[in-house]
């Protein structure tokens, strides 16, 4: 059996930020805290938030790091409690959105952050007391605006997932206008993140035909638009396609992801400087080659269906096309090009085997399999 549950309110349009006041009222947020990062603050988006909201927030936390950490979550939680806020409006990339979700948990429940990690049994610890959030993405990648998870680096160095239906934002405001200032290399990296979500969740073995359909359509939109959005950031249609494709990827990945993400999470925890989307782009070819002969993937002709969404003639072209796209976008093509050293492999393998995405890969990977994927990606 499969649980099919979609998802939250999504305001998608150019100018959708204007719906914020109404969405905050529906979510019951009267005293919002803004969670963002220094880059978004510098772009003047906070003033736009205040205008759309019709009031000033009670406080602003803009110290979100590029990969959200437990220390940052605690600092933001302290600010939230001190301001006596009753909800969070998160604006930025996936890091700000994930950090906001973690604050919503910790401010309501207290305790240690690791208590809420899914690998520590945290799913049952997160309740409906979690504070409401509204998510406003300024990148087109993670889909965290509709996701039931948040990825946080704990103080012990583990990069873990906090998963619960109670942390899905009450509303997602997906306004492509907010993504036009994203520079080319981040447009490419976050776009490949969205593509990896669509591909991995489609390959995951759980039965969820609506998610499969959403993933394939998200892949079609992202694959057809990522180069234009990267090289012509003011192209409104390409930006809109990438924005909704990112949201669709996350709508679908309630099916689960796979080894691309278990590897990316583990390596990102070991070296937080590494960009998650770039890691996914590097890992996809090796992981897809590993998955290609899994019986259910073969029987359901999943690679051919991916190829059709990507405008390719056969499933055999999917992996070469991914490698070529990464090259054309100017992204790193190998781990070594990203500065990764082989001495991290043992730690990455250990982390990948424990990651929540490991078990939802269509083909179960061993430590030896993970080492082979790392070496093929190196």
C-alpha positions as CSV (number, residue, x, y, z in Angstrom):
1,X,0.0,0.0,0.0
2,X,1.1,3.6,-0.6
3,X,0.1,6.7,1.3
4,X,-0.8,9.5,-1.1
5,X,-1.1,12.9,0.5
6,X,-0.9,16.2,-1.4
7,X,0.4,18.6,0.2
8,X,-0.2,22.3,1.1
9,X,-1.4,25.6,-0.3
10,X,0.8,26.8,-3.2
11,X,0.5,30.3,-4.6
12,X,2.3,30.1,-7.9
13,X,2.5,33.2,-10.2
14,X,4.6,36.1,-11.1
15,X,3.7,38.6,-8.3
16,X,2.5,35.9,-6.0
17,X,4.3,37.6,-3.1
18,X,1.3,39.9,-2.9
19,X,-0.7,37.0,-1.3
20,X,1.5,36.9,1.8
21,X,-0.8,38.9,4.1
22,X,-3.8,36.7,3.3
23,X,-1.7,33.5,3.7
24,X,-0.3,34.7,7.0
25,X,-3.8,35.3,8.3
26,X,-4.9,31.8,7.1
27,X,-1.9,30.3,8.9
28,X,-2.8,32.1,12.1
29,X,0.5,34.0,12.1
30,X,0.1,37.5,13.7
31,X,3.7,38.0,15.1
32,X,6.0,36.6,12.4
33,X,9.7,36.1,12.6
34,X,11.5,36.3,9.2
35,X,14.2,33.7,8.6
36,X,16.6,34.4,5.7
37,X,20.3,34.9,5.0
38,X,22.6,37.8,4.5
39,X,22.5,37.5,0.7
40,X,18.7,37.7,0.5
41,X,18.7,40.6,3.0
42,X,21.2,42.5,0.8
43,X,18.8,42.2,-2.2
44,X,16.1,44.3,-0.4
45,X,13.6,41.4,-0.1
46,X,12.9,42.2,3.5
47,X,11.3,45.5,2.6
48,X,9.2,43.7,0.0
49,X,8.1,41.2,2.7
50,X,7.0,44.0,5.0
51,X,5.1,45.7,2.2
52,X,3.3,42.5,1.3
53,X,2.7,41.6,4.9
54,X,1.4,45.0,5.8
55,X,3.4,45.1,9.0
56,X,7.0,44.7,10.3
57,X,8.0,41.3,11.6
58,X,8.7,41.1,15.3
59,X,12.3,40.0,14.6
60,X,14.5,39.0,11.7
61,X,17.1,36.2,11.7
62,X,19.4,36.5,8.7
63,X,22.4,34.4,9.8
64,X,21.4,31.2,8.0
65,X,24.6,29.5,6.8
66,X,24.9,27.9,3.4
67,X,24.2,24.5,5.0
68,X,22.0,25.0,8.1
69,X,23.6,23.9,11.3
70,X,22.3,23.0,14.8
71,X,24.1,26.1,16.2
72,X,22.2,28.4,13.8
73,X,18.9,26.7,14.6
74,X,19.5,27.3,18.3
75,X,20.4,30.9,17.7
76,X,17.3,31.5,15.6
77,X,15.1,29.6,18.1
78,X,16.4,31.9,20.9
79,X,15.5,34.9,18.8
80,X,12.0,33.5,18.1
81,X,11.3,32.8,21.7
82,X,12.7,36.2,22.9
83,X,10.4,38.0,20.4
84,X,7.4,35.9,21.4
85,X,6.7,35.2,17.8
86,X,3.9,32.9,16.8
87,X,5.1,31.8,13.3
88,X,7.8,32.0,10.8
89,X,8.1,33.4,7.3
90,X,11.1,32.0,5.6
91,X,12.5,33.5,2.4
92,X,15.6,32.3,0.6
93,X,17.0,29.1,-0.7
94,X,16.5,25.7,0.8
95,X,18.9,26.4,3.7
96,X,16.7,29.2,5.0
97,X,13.6,27.2,4.5
98,X,15.0,24.1,6.2
99,X,16.3,26.2,9.1
100,X,12.9,27.7,9.6
101,X,11.3,24.3,9.8
102,X,13.9,23.2,12.4
103,X,13.1,26.4,14.5
104,X,9.4,25.6,14.2
105,X,10.1,22.2,15.8
106,X,12.6,23.3,18.5
107,X,10.7,26.4,19.6
108,X,7.6,24.2,20.2
109,X,9.2,21.1,21.6
110,X,12.6,22.0,23.2
111,X,15.2,19.4,23.9
112,X,18.2,18.3,21.7
113,X,18.1,18.7,18.0
114,X,19.1,15.1,17.4
115,X,16.0,14.0,19.1
116,X,14.0,15.0,16.0
117,X,16.3,13.3,13.4
118,X,14.5,10.5,11.6
119,X,17.4,8.2,12.0
120,X,17.1,8.7,15.8
121,X,13.4,7.9,15.8
122,X,12.5,11.6,15.6
123,X,9.4,11.2,13.3
124,X,7.3,10.3,16.3
125,X,8.7,13.1,18.4
126,X,7.4,16.0,16.2
127,X,3.8,16.9,16.9
128,X,1.1,19.3,15.8
129,X,2.4,21.8,18.4
130,X,5.0,22.8,15.8
131,X,4.8,26.5,15.0
132,X,3.4,27.4,11.5
133,X,5.7,28.5,8.7
134,X,5.2,30.1,5.3
135,X,7.9,29.4,2.8
136,X,9.0,31.7,0.0
137,X,11.8,30.3,-2.2
138,X,14.2,32.5,-4.0
139,X,15.9,29.6,-5.8
140,X,14.5,26.8,-7.9
141,X,16.0,23.6,-6.5
142,X,15.3,22.1,-3.1
143,X,11.5,22.3,-3.2
144,X,11.6,22.7,0.6
145,X,8.6,25.1,0.3
146,X,6.4,22.0,0.1
147,X,8.6,19.3,1.6
148,X,8.0,17.4,4.8
149,X,11.7,17.4,5.7
150,X,14.5,19.7,6.7
151,X,18.2,18.8,6.4
152,X,20.4,20.0,9.3
153,X,24.0,19.5,10.2
154,X,24.2,18.5,13.9
155,X,26.9,19.6,16.3
156,X,28.4,16.1,16.0
157,X,28.9,16.6,12.2
158,X,26.1,14.4,11.0
159,X,23.8,15.8,8.2
160,X,20.4,14.5,9.2
161,X,16.8,14.7,8.0
162,X,14.0,16.0,10.2
163,X,10.8,14.5,8.7
164,X,7.2,15.1,9.6
165,X,3.9,16.1,8.0
166,X,3.8,18.7,10.8
167,X,6.6,20.7,9.3
168,X,5.2,21.1,5.8
169,X,4.7,24.9,5.5
170,X,1.2,26.1,5.8
171,X,1.6,27.9,2.5
172,X,4.3,28.1,-0.2
173,X,4.5,31.3,-2.2
174,X,6.4,30.4,-5.4
175,X,7.0,33.7,-7.2
176,X,9.4,33.3,-10.2
177,X,10.1,37.0,-10.0
178,X,12.1,36.4,-6.8
179,X,14.5,34.1,-8.6
180,X,15.7,36.4,-11.4
181,X,18.6,37.7,-9.4
182,X,20.1,34.3,-8.8
183,X,23.5,34.1,-10.5
184,X,24.1,31.6,-13.3
185,X,26.2,29.1,-11.3
186,X,23.6,28.9,-8.6
187,X,20.8,28.7,-11.1
188,X,22.5,25.7,-12.7
189,X,23.4,24.0,-9.3
190,X,19.9,24.4,-7.8
191,X,18.3,23.4,-11.1
192,X,20.3,20.2,-11.1
193,X,19.0,19.6,-7.6
194,X,15.4,19.9,-8.8
195,X,16.2,17.5,-11.7
196,X,17.8,15.0,-9.3
197,X,14.6,15.1,-7.2
198,X,12.4,14.4,-10.1
199,X,14.6,11.5,-11.3
200,X,15.3,9.9,-8.0
201,X,11.8,10.0,-6.7
202,X,10.5,8.5,-10.0
203,X,12.9,5.6,-9.7
204,X,12.0,5.0,-6.0
205,X,10.1,1.8,-5.5
206,X,7.1,3.0,-3.5
207,X,3.8,2.9,-5.3
208,X,2.5,6.4,-5.9
209,X,1.3,7.0,-9.5
210,X,0.4,10.7,-8.9
211,X,3.9,11.3,-7.6
212,X,5.4,9.6,-10.7
213,X,3.3,11.8,-13.0
214,X,4.3,15.0,-11.2
215,X,8.0,13.9,-11.2
216,X,8.0,13.3,-14.9
217,X,6.3,16.5,-15.8
218,X,8.7,18.4,-13.4
219,X,11.6,16.7,-15.1
220,X,10.2,17.7,-18.6
221,X,9.9,21.4,-17.5
222,X,13.3,21.6,-15.7
223,X,15.2,19.7,-18.4
224,X,13.8,22.0,-21.1
225,X,14.5,25.2,-19.2
226,X,17.6,24.9,-17.1
227,X,20.0,26.1,-19.8
228,X,17.9,29.1,-20.7
229,X,17.4,30.0,-17.1
230,X,21.1,29.7,-16.4
231,X,22.3,31.7,-19.4
232,X,19.4,34.2,-19.6
233,X,18.3,34.8,-16.1
234,X,15.7,37.4,-17.1
235,X,13.8,34.9,-19.3
236,X,10.4,34.9,-17.5
237,X,9.1,31.6,-18.9
238,X,12.3,29.7,-18.1
239,X,12.4,31.0,-14.6
240,X,8.7,30.1,-14.1
241,X,9.3,26.6,-15.5
242,X,12.2,26.1,-13.1
243,X,10.3,27.4,-10.1
244,X,7.4,25.1,-10.5
245,X,9.6,22.1,-11.5
246,X,11.4,22.5,-8.2
247,X,8.2,22.6,-6.3
248,X,6.9,19.6,-8.2
249,X,10.1,17.6,-7.4
250,X,9.4,18.0,-3.8
251,X,5.7,17.3,-4.1
252,X,6.8,14.0,-5.6
253,X,9.6,13.0,-3.3
254,X,7.3,12.0,-0.5
255,X,7.9,8.6,-2.3
256,X,11.5,8.8,-1.1
257,X,14.7,9.5,-2.8
258,X,17.8,7.3,-3.1
259,X,21.6,6.9,-3.1
260,X,22.2,10.2,-4.9
261,X,20.9,12.0,-1.8
262,X,22.3,9.5,0.8
263,X,25.7,10.2,-0.7
264,X,25.2,14.0,-0.9
265,X,23.9,14.2,2.6
266,X,26.8,12.3,4.0
267,X,29.5,14.2,2.0
268,X,27.8,17.5,2.7
269,X,27.9,16.8,6.4
270,X,31.6,15.9,6.2
271,X,32.4,19.0,4.2
272,X,29.7,21.7,4.6
273,X,31.3,24.0,2.0
274,X,30.1,21.7,-0.8
275,X,26.9,22.7,-2.6
276,X,24.2,20.1,-2.4
277,X,22.9,20.6,-5.9
278,X,26.4,20.3,-7.4
279,X,27.0,17.1,-5.5
280,X,23.7,15.6,-6.8
281,X,24.8,16.5,-10.4
282,X,28.1,14.7,-9.9
283,X,26.6,11.6,-8.2
284,X,23.6,11.1,-10.5
285,X,25.4,9.2,-13.3
286,X,27.1,6.6,-11.1
287,X,23.9,6.0,-9.0
288,X,21.7,5.7,-12.1
289,X,24.1,3.2,-13.6
290,X,23.9,1.2,-10.4
291,X,20.1,1.3,-10.5
292,X,19.7,0.6,-14.2
293,X,19.5,-3.2,-13.9
294,X,17.1,-3.3,-10.9
295,X,14.3,-5.7,-11.9
296,X,11.4,-3.3,-11.1
297,X,13.1,-0.4,-12.9
298,X,13.6,-2.6,-16.0
299,X,10.1,-4.1,-15.9
300,X,8.5,-0.7,-15.7
301,X,10.8,0.7,-18.4
302,X,11.5,3.6,-16.1
303,X,14.7,4.7,-17.9
304,X,12.7,4.9,-21.2
305,X,10.1,7.0,-19.4
306,X,12.8,9.4,-18.1
307,X,14.2,9.6,-21.6
308,X,10.8,10.6,-23.0
309,X,10.4,13.4,-20.5
310,X,13.9,14.6,-21.4
311,X,13.3,14.5,-25.1
312,X,15.7,11.6,-25.6
313,X,15.1,8.6,-27.8
314,X,15.9,5.8,-25.3
315,X,16.8,5.1,-21.7
316,X,20.4,4.4,-22.7
317,X,20.8,8.1,-23.4
318,X,19.8,9.3,-19.9
319,X,23.2,9.0,-18.1
320,X,25.3,10.4,-21.0
321,X,22.8,13.3,-21.3
322,X,23.1,14.1,-17.6
323,X,26.9,14.2,-17.9
324,X,26.7,16.4,-20.9
325,X,24.2,18.8,-19.3
326,X,26.5,19.2,-16.2
327,X,29.3,20.0,-18.5
328,X,27.3,22.5,-20.6
329,X,26.1,24.3,-17.5
330,X,29.7,24.8,-16.4
331,X,29.3,22.8,-13.1
332,X,32.0,20.5,-11.7
333,X,31.9,17.1,-13.3
334,X,33.7,15.1,-10.6
335,X,34.3,15.1,-6.9
336,X,38.0,15.8,-7.4
337,X,37.0,19.0,-9.3
338,X,35.1,20.1,-6.2
339,X,38.1,19.6,-4.0
340,X,36.9,16.3,-2.4
341,X,39.7,14.0,-1.1
342,X,39.5,10.2,-1.1
343,X,40.3,10.1,2.6
344,X,36.6,11.2,3.2
345,X,35.2,8.1,1.5
346,X,35.0,5.9,4.6
347,X,33.1,8.6,6.6
348,X,30.8,9.2,3.6
349,X,30.0,5.5,3.2
350,X,29.2,5.2,6.9
351,X,26.9,8.2,6.7
352,X,25.2,7.1,3.5
353,X,24.3,3.7,4.9
354,X,22.6,5.4,7.9
355,X,20.9,8.1,5.8
356,X,17.1,8.1,5.5
357,X,17.3,8.1,1.7
358,X,19.3,4.9,1.7
359,X,16.4,2.6,2.2
360,X,14.2,4.1,-0.5
361,X,16.7,3.6,-3.4
362,X,15.2,1.1,-5.8
363,X,18.2,-1.2,-5.4
364,X,19.8,-1.8,-1.9
365,X,23.4,-0.6,-1.8
366,X,26.1,-2.1,0.2
367,X,29.2,-0.4,1.5
368,X,31.1,-1.8,-1.4
369,X,28.5,-0.4,-3.8
370,X,28.8,3.0,-2.3
371,X,32.6,2.9,-2.6
372,X,32.2,2.0,-6.3
373,X,29.9,5.0,-6.8
374,X,32.3,7.3,-5.1
375,X,35.2,6.1,-7.1
376,X,33.2,6.4,-10.4
377,X,32.3,10.0,-9.4
378,X,35.8,10.9,-8.3
